[in-house]
Amino acid sequence: MTLAALVTAVVLGACSGGAPASPSASPTGDPDRWRTDPIEPYPFTTPIPPRRSTPVDGTYRRDYEQGARPIPCRRCAPYRLDRGVAGLELRAGRYRLVHEASAFSASGHYVIDGGRFVLFNDPNCPQTRGVYQWRIEAGALSLQVVEDDCAFDLLRARYLSAAPWEPDTS
């Protein structure tokens, strides 16, 4: 009987929740405070950048005409370079990208380091940073790949740098 009680105690102890995880286990140091608004991207590997305006902040769009007509796809690789309109919103270290025809979207964080635009916390490539050179001419944002090892045959790098992103005036 004593052995059965000991086994039961061990099993119950192993299955209990135990002590909560320490706040330092969270990428931001506080497991409940990483989300500053409902659409805040999750900080997979890097603490959330402070909400500060950057030189690239704005809403951009691109109507890419090359390639075949996009086919809505639920299991396709992200960042397919499909024909059609895509939108890119950059605000205070947060980005959101939406391709209307294919229903693809992505989000994450970014920082500006001089002439470099660095993407991270993208759920499609949670462990990967994308580094680009950026410039704005006549309001259009151009990105040139420096380094981006995002999986899927480097589709993110091709997607973001294929053509300039024009300012969205709508």
GIGIWO-V105174 format. One record per residue. N is the residue number from 1. RES is the residue in one small letter. SS is DSSP state (A for helix, B for strand, O for the rest). PHI is phi in whole degrees, -180 to 180 (NA if undefined). Layout:
((N/RES/SS/PHI) (N/RES/SS/PHI))
This chain:
((1/m/O/NA) (2/t/A/-65) (3/l/A/-64) (4/a/A/-64) (5/a/A/-65) (6/l/A/-65) (7/v/A/-63) (8/t/A/-61) (9/a/A/-64) (10/v/A/-66) (11/v/A/-64) (12/l/A/-65) (13/g/A/-64) (14/a/A/-70) (15/c/A/-87) (16/s/O/-72) (17/g/O/-64) (18/g/O/67) (19/a/O/-72) (20/p/O/-67) (21/a/O/-62) (22/s/O/-70) (23/p/A/-58) (24/s/A/-71) (25/a/A/-72) (26/s/O/-80) (27/p/O/-57) (28/t/O/-102) (29/g/O/93) (30/d/O/-137) (31/p/O/-63) (32/d/O/-104) (33/r/O/-120) (34/w/O/-72) (35/r/O/-91) (36/t/O/-92) (37/d/O/-155) (38/p/O/-60) (39/i/O/-108) (40/e/O/-62) (41/p/O/-64) (42/y/O/-74) (43/p/O/-84) (44/f/O/-63) (45/t/O/-128) (46/t/O/-132) (47/p/O/-58) (48/i/O/-66) (49/p/O/-70) (50/p/O/-64) (51/r/O/-78) (52/r/O/-135) (53/s/O/-66) (54/t/O/-129) (55/p/O/-65) (56/v/O/-100) (57/d/O/-54) (58/g/B/156) (59/t/B/-115) (60/y/B/-124) (61/r/B/-146) (62/r/B/-146) (63/d/B/-110) (64/y/B/-87) (65/e/O/-101) (66/q/O/-81) (67/g/O/91) (68/a/O/-79) (69/r/O/-62) (70/p/O/-67) (71/i/O/-116) (72/p/O/-54) (73/c/O/-144) (74/r/O/-91) (75/r/O/-124) (76/c/O/-83) (77/a/O/-63) (78/p/O/-69) (79/y/O/63) (80/r/O/-66) (81/l/O/-85) (82/d/O/-89) (83/r/O/-69) (84/g/B/127) (85/v/B/-87) (86/a/B/-128) (87/g/B/-119) (88/l/B/-132) (89/e/B/-108) (90/l/B/-120) (91/r/B/-144) (92/a/O/49) (93/g/O/88) (94/r/B/-122) (95/y/B/-130) (96/r/B/-142) (97/l/B/-124) (98/v/B/-138) (99/h/B/-107) (100/e/O/-62) (101/a/O/-69) (102/s/O/-92) (103/a/O/67) (104/f/B/-80) (105/s/B/-144) (106/a/B/-149) (107/s/B/-153) (108/g/B/170) (109/h/B/-117) (110/y/B/-150) (111/v/B/-133) (112/i/B/-107) (113/d/B/-125) (114/g/O/65) (115/g/O/-89) (116/r/B/-107) (117/f/B/-113) (118/v/B/-116) (119/l/B/-96) (120/f/B/-159) (121/n/O/61) (122/d/B/-84) (123/p/O/-62) (124/n/O/-76) (125/c/B/-144) (126/p/O/-65) (127/q/O/-101) (128/t/O/-116) (129/r/O/-101) (130/g/B/-112) (131/v/B/-115) (132/y/B/-134) (133/q/B/-87) (134/w/B/-125) (135/r/B/-155) (136/i/B/-121) (137/e/B/-129) (138/a/O/53) (139/g/O/85) (140/a/B/-88) (141/l/B/-94) (142/s/B/-114) (143/l/B/-119) (144/q/B/-120) (145/v/B/-67) (146/v/B/-102) (147/e/B/-161) (148/d/B/-157) (149/d/O/-96) (150/c/O/-54) (151/a/A/-60) (152/f/A/66) (153/d/A/61) (154/l/A/59) (155/l/A/-64) (156/r/A/-61) (157/a/A/-61) (158/r/A/-65) (159/y/A/-64) (160/l/A/-72) (161/s/A/-106) (162/a/O/-65) (163/a/O/-159) (164/p/O/-63) (165/w/B/-100) (166/e/B/-81) (167/p/B/-64) (168/d/O/-88) (169/t/O/-100) (170/s/O/-80))
